[in-house]
Amino acid sequence: MTNREKLRQLLIDVFLLEPAEFHFDLRREEIDTWDSLGVISIGVGLKETFGHHPTPAEAMALSGVADIVRLLEAKGISLDG
């Protein structure tokens, strides 16, 4: 499983999405379950899956899936493929 696939599955699981609902352009306001608990769940999931736990400021600044991708890539975690 590629890192991109791992991120997709993580976010489907965290946000209780149907696979068909997910796309990498999703924004926070489109996901009802992306609330304060969702922010914490993302942080834990990113740590478990990719070894990086975002700081509180990083986590609160995430406004969409693209921001998560950028954060991971800035930490040296490639999501190509």
TAVEN-V776764 format. One record per residue. N is the residue number from 0. SS is DSSP state (@ for helix, = for strand, . for the rest). PSI is psi in degrees with one decimal (NA if undefined). Layout:
N&SS&PSI + N&SS&PSI
This chain:
0&.&129.9 + 1&.&164.8 + 2&@&-36.7 + 3&@&-43.2 + 4&@&-38.1 + 5&@&-43.3 + 6&@&-44.2 + 7&@&-49.1 + 8&@&-39.7 + 9&@&-47.6 + 10&@&-34.3 + 11&@&-44.2 + 12&@&-46.7 + 13&@&-43.2 + 14&@&5.3 + 15&.&45.5 + 16&.&153.0 + 17&.&143.2 + 18&@&-36.7 + 19&@&-20.4 + 20&@&-20.8 + 21&.&137.6 + 22&.&156.5 + 23&.&-2.3 + 24&.&1.9 + 25&.&140.0 + 26&=&155.7 + 27&@&-42.4 + 28&@&-12.5 + 29&@&-8.8 + 30&.&107.5 + 31&.&-33.6 + 32&.&3.9 + 33&.&75.1 + 34&.&-162.6 + 35&@&-38.4 + 36&@&-36.8 + 37&@&-38.3 + 38&@&-44.7 + 39&@&-43.1 + 40&@&-38.5 + 41&@&-46.7 + 42&@&-47.3 + 43&@&-44.7 + 44&@&-40.5 + 45&@&-39.1 + 46&@&-47.4 + 47&@&-37.0 + 48&@&-39.6 + 49&@&-4.9 + 50&.&10.5 + 51&.&123.6 + 52&.&116.9 + 53&.&148.5 + 54&.&162.8 + 55&@&-40.3 + 56&@&-42.3 + 57&@&-45.6 + 58&@&-42.2 + 59&@&-23.4 + 60&@&-11.0 + 61&.&120.0 + 62&.&3.2 + 63&=&171.8 + 64&@&-36.9 + 65&@&-34.7 + 66&@&-37.2 + 67&@&-43.7 + 68&@&-48.4 + 69&@&-41.3 + 70&@&-48.6 + 71&@&-43.3 + 72&@&-34.9 + 73&@&-24.4 + 74&.&6.8 + 75&.&14.0 + 76&.&108.2 + 77&.&135.9 + 78&.&21.1 + 79&.&149.2 + 80&.&NA
